[in-house]
Amino acid sequence: MLLKSDDIKRIEIDYDSGIIPPPFSHVFKLKISFERGFINTQFTIHYTDRDELTEEEIYAEGFTEEDDYHFIGEVPTAWEQPFKSLYAQTKWSNKRELDENGGVKVFAKDIHGKISRSIPINQEEWHMLAQEFIQAIYEVNKKEAPLTVRYRSITKETVDEYTLTVKFSVRKVIVERNGQIKEWNWDDSRQLLSYIYLPDYDYEVASDSTPKKRGQYIDCGDGLWHKFGKGVNNLDESFDAISKIQEGFEKLN
C-alpha cells in the first residue's frame, strides 16, 4: 500500500550491508517520527561477525571494538521534507525480503494509522539519505563535528583557499573563499562531496603543514593536505574524479 507522503507520520529504515566481510559488515535501524518542531529519532548501528577477527585486524582497517552506537533524541526538522520527498518519488519492489547483497527496507505509517512495508527500487538514494541523516545524529549528539573540507590552489600570481563546512544537523553548507562567506545549495554540494571521496589518497606523502608551493591541494577533513598529481590518484581510469573536484571548487568563484 502506497501512503500519501504528506500524511506520513513515521518512517523506519532497516539496513543490512549483506555479504561484505567484517569489520565492515553491519546493520542499522533508524526510527523517525515527525513531531511539531523536531524529529523524534532512534538510531542503532551494530557491526557484525567481528568474532571472526582479532583486535589487531579490526584496528588495521581503521575501526575499534567500540563502533556499535545507539542514539535516542531530537533532530532538526530540516530533514522532514527530504524523507517525505524521497518517499513520494520512490518506486517499490515486489520483493518481500532482501537478498544476500543486503540493502534497505522501509516501514512507513501515516496519520491515519495505515502502514506500508516495502523494499525501494532506488536503494542507493535511500542509503545515501540515511547516511546523511546519521551524520546529522552524530553532530547533534556531539559525536562528530561538522565536516570541513579545504581546497588550496597556488599559482605564480595567486593563492586561492576554499573551505566547505557541511552542517548535516541543519542541512546547510557554508562556503568560505579567501575570507568571503556564503551559503551553498545542499544538493550541489552533495555532487562535489561525492567526487571528493572517489580518489585514492596516499597518506604517506600527505602533510599537516599548510601548502606554500605551486599546485592544487585538498584536506578531506582530517587536517592533512594531499597534493594533486602526487598523493591523489583516480581509482577508476574511465572516470576522472580529480578533474571533477578541481572544476567543482573553481566554479565556487
N, C-alpha and C positions, 0 to 999 in steps of 0.2 A: 504494500500500500504506500503510495507516494503522498506525503504530507505537504501542506502548503508551507513554504519556507517562512513566511511572515508569522505563522502561528506556532512555530517550533519553540518549545519551552526548554527542552533538554536534549543534549547530544552526548552520546558516549562513543568513544573511539577505542577499539581494541587493535593492537598491532603486534604481529609476530614476525621476527626477522627471517624465519624459515630455516633453510639448510646451511646458512653461513656458519662457520665454525666459531667456537669460543676463542678468545674472550669477547668477540664482537657480538655473538648471538644474544638476543634479548627480546623481551616482551614489554609492552607498556599499555596502560589503560588511562584514558582521560575521561572524566565525567564533568560536564559543564552545564550549569543551569543559568539561564539568562534572567537575572533579577533586575529590579529597578535600581540603576546606579552602579552595578557591578556584575561580574560573572562569578558565580559561586563555583569553585573549582576543586576537584580532587584528581591527583595525579600519582601514579605509581609506576616505576620502572624497575625491572628485575633482569639481571644478566644471568643467562642460563648455561648449564653444562660446564661450569668452571671447575667442578671437582675433578675434571679430566686433566687439569693443568697445574703446574707448580706455581708458587708465588712469583718466582723469577720470570716465568713465561708470561704471566699476566702483566707484570711491570714492564717487561720488554716491549710490549705493544702500547705502552702509554696509559694503561689502566691501573687501578688499585683493587684491593679486596673489599673496598667500601663504596663501590659505584652504585649500588641499589639506592633508590631515593623515593621519598614519599612526601607529598605536599597536600595540605588542605588549607584553602584560603580564598581570598578575593583577587581577581584580575580585572583591570580596567575594561570598560565596555567598548573600547576601540576595536575589540576582537569579535564582537557580536555579529556585525554585518558581514565580515568576511566569511564566517562559518555559514550563515544563512544564505549568502550569495552562492557559495560553492555547492551547498545542498541543492539549491534551486536549479543549477545548471548541470548537475550530475546525472549521468545515465547509469542504471544499476544492472548488475549481473544477475543471471538466473541461478548462479551457484549458491548453495546453502552454506558451504564451508570453504575455508581457504585450503589450497593445496600445499605441497611440501615447500614451495617457494615463499610461503607466508604472505604478508600484506596487511591490509586494513579492512576491518569490519566496522560498520556504523549502525548504531541504535539511535533512533530519534523518537521523541514524544512531544505531542503538541498540547496546546492549552485546553483542548477538549478531551485529553486522555487517550487519544489514538496513538498507536505505536507502530513503528516501522523498523524492521531489522533487515539489513541487506549488505551486499558487498559492492562497492562502487567500481565502475569500469576505469575511471580516471584515478587509479591508485596513487600515481606519483603526486598529483595535486593535493590529495588528502594527506599523504605522508608529509609533504613539504609544509602545508599549513599547520599540521600537528607539531612538527619540529619547531616551527617559528613560535608557536604558542608555548611550547615547552621552554624555549629561551625566555619568553616573557615571564613565565613562572620563576625561572632561576633569577631573573632580575628583581622581581617583586620580593622574593624571599632572600635577597642579598647573597645568593649562592654564587652568582657571577655578575660582573659589572657590564654595562652596555658595551657592545662590540665597537672597537675603534680600529679602523684601518687607515694607514698613512701611505701616501704615494709622493715621491720626490723626483722631479725631473730637473737635471742640471745640464745646461749648455754653456758655451763660452760666454754668452751675454747674460743669461738669466738663470734664476733658481725659482722653480715653482713647487710649492708644497701644498698638498691636499690632505685633509683629514675628514674621514667619514665616521660619524658617530651614529650607530644604529641602536635606537632605543626600542627594543622589542616590546617592552611593557606597555607602551602607548602608541606603538606603530608609527614612530617618527624617525626620519633620517635627517641629520644636520650635516651640512657640507661647509667646511671652512677652507677657503683658498687664499693663501697669503694674507690671512687676517680678516678676510671678508667672509661673513657667515650668512647662510641662507638655508631654508628647509627644502628638501628634495622629495620628489614623488616616490612613494614607497615601492610601487611596482617597478619603476625604472631602476631603483636601487637593487631590487632582487636580481635583475638580469646581470648587473655588473658583479654583484657578490657571487653569483653562480660561476662566473668566469674566473674569479679570483682563486677559487678553491679547486680548479681543474689541473693546473700545472703541478709538476714535482718540484719541491723546494729543497735545495741542498743546504741543510743546517750546518754542515761542516765548514762552509765558506760564508755563512751569514755573520753579520756584525751587529753589536749593540751600540756602536758609535754612529752618530748622525753622518750620513754620506756627504762628502765635500767635493769629490771628483766628478767629472762629467759622466753622465749616464742616467738611466732610469732605475729607480729603486722602489721596493714595496715592503711595508711592515704589515703582515696579515693580522695583527692584533696581539702578538706576544712580545713586542718590543724589539724584535730582531729584524734588521734590514737585509733584504735579498736583492742582488743586482741582476737585472735582466741581461741575458747574454752570458751570464757566468754561473749564477746559482738558481736560475729559474728555467725549467725545461718543459716543453709540451709533452704530455704523455701520449697523446693521440696525434700521429703525424698528419691525419686528414683534417684536423681542426686546430687552427692557430689561436689558442686561448690567450697567449701572451699579447698578440696584437689587439685582441678584443679588450683586454684590460687597459692597455695604453690608450686606445681610442676612447674608451669609456671615461677615463679621467680627463682627457683632453677636451671632451665635449662639455665638461663641467665649467669651462671658462665663461 
